[in-house]
Amino acid sequence: MRTFGSLLVRGLIVGLFAGLLAGTFAFVTGEPRIDSAIAIEEANGAAHSHDAGAEHEHEHAAEEKPLVSRDGQRAGLFLATSLYGVALGGIFAVGFTLFRRKLRTKSDTYAALGLAAAGYVGIVLVPFFKYPPNPPAVGDPDTITKRTVTYLLTLVIGLLAVWAGVAASRWVQRFGEVQWIRLAGGGLAVVATVVVAYLILPKINEVPETFPATLLWQFRLASLGTQTVLWTLLGIGYAAAIDRRTPVVADSKVVAA
C-alpha cells in the first residue's frame, strides 16, 4: 500500500532532480544573458558617474558593489533551483494525494501529467505573458513592491483560471461525452478568465528604450525554458516514480486508486 509519506518522499526526490536539471539549463542559457545585462548596467553607471563628476565616482562605486560576487551567485543558482524543486515536489505530491480522486482518470500517469500541466499553465504561463521577467539593468527599484504584489496576484489568477477551466469542462460534460467539446469548453473558460484579468491588472513596462531587445527576450525565453524544464521533469518524473498497481493510502484511508 502506498502511504502519503511514500508519495511525499518520491515527490521530494523527483523535485530535487528536476531542480538540479533546471538549474543546469538556467546556468547554460540564462547566466550569459545576465552577464551581458550587468555589463550594460555597469557601463551606464560608469557613464553617469563620469557626468556627475569625479567627487561622486567613489561613492557610486561603493553603492554598486554587490553583496555576493558573480561566482557566488552562479553557485547559489543550483542551490536555489534545488530547494525550489524540492519544495515544489513536496507541494505537487500533496496536491496529487488530495486531488487524485477528483481527477477523472483511471491512470496515475495521466493524473500526474495533467496536474503538472495545470500547474505549469497557472503558475508559469499566465504570469509570464502579463509580467515577463526582466534581467538586471531593467526595472525601477522604487516600484519593486508594486511589481511583486501584481505578480503574486497574477499567479493567484492563473490558478483560478485553471480551476475555472476544470469546472467548465465538467459542466460541458453533462451535455455529452465528446472529449474535444470538454477540452474546448475548459480552454475557453481559462482564456476568458485570463483575458479579463489582463485587462484589469495594471500595465508595467520599465524597459529602457536603449536596452537591446534581443538580449531582453533571450533572457525571458531562458527563464521560461527553465520553468518548462522544471515542470516537465516534475510531471514525467513523478508519473514514473509512483507505483500505479497499488492504491494510495493516507492516514490509513485510501485516497486514490
Phi, psi and omega in degrees: 000132178276123177268165177300323180299319180292322177294322179294316179299318179296320177296319179296318181293314178298319179297324178297311180293322178296320178294320178296316180290324176295322176296322176297317178298316180296323180295319184285317188262330186263322184300318177301325179289324177295318177300319179295319179294320178295322177298320177295318179297317179293322178295319178294322178293322178294320179294321179295318179296321180295320179289327182285338180119156184293333183291341180260356186294315182294319180296319180295320180296322180292323180291326186274354181293123184289150178289329179236133180293164179296324177297319177294323178293321179296317178293321179293339178302314181292323177296317181295313181292327177293313179296320178296319178296318179297313179297316180294322177297321177295316178296321179297317179296320177296315179298320178298316181295319184285322188257001184302319180295326184278345176278109191282070175213144180275354183257125175294331179297311179296324180296315180294316180294320178295320178295320178294319179296318178296316178297320180296318180293311185286322186267333185251301189292314183299310176295326184297315185287340176268312181230077180295149182292152179240147179282175173304154183082359178238126178117142179268122180301334182288344182252014184297324179294316179298316181293324179293315181296315181294325177295314179297323177296320178294324177297316178297318179297323177299317178293322176295323178296319177297316177299318179298322179296317179295316180297318179294321179298319180287328177292318179295329182298335180295339182260001178164161183258014181291123188295318185291333176291320176298315180295320180295318179296316177295318179297319178296323179294319178296311182298317181298317179297317182292317181298314179299317180295318179300322180290329182277320184293148181289152176275135178231112179223100183245021181281122178298147180296335182275351182285133182299124181295324180298314179296321180301312184282335172295319178294316181296318179292326176295320178295316178295320178297323178298314178294324179295316177299316182298309184289325178295312180293326179295314180294311181293317181296318181289323177299323179284332185280331183279146179269110186279359184269349182234154181285156178276135180236131176222127182056043177065015178235140178285124180243352177206152181236000000 
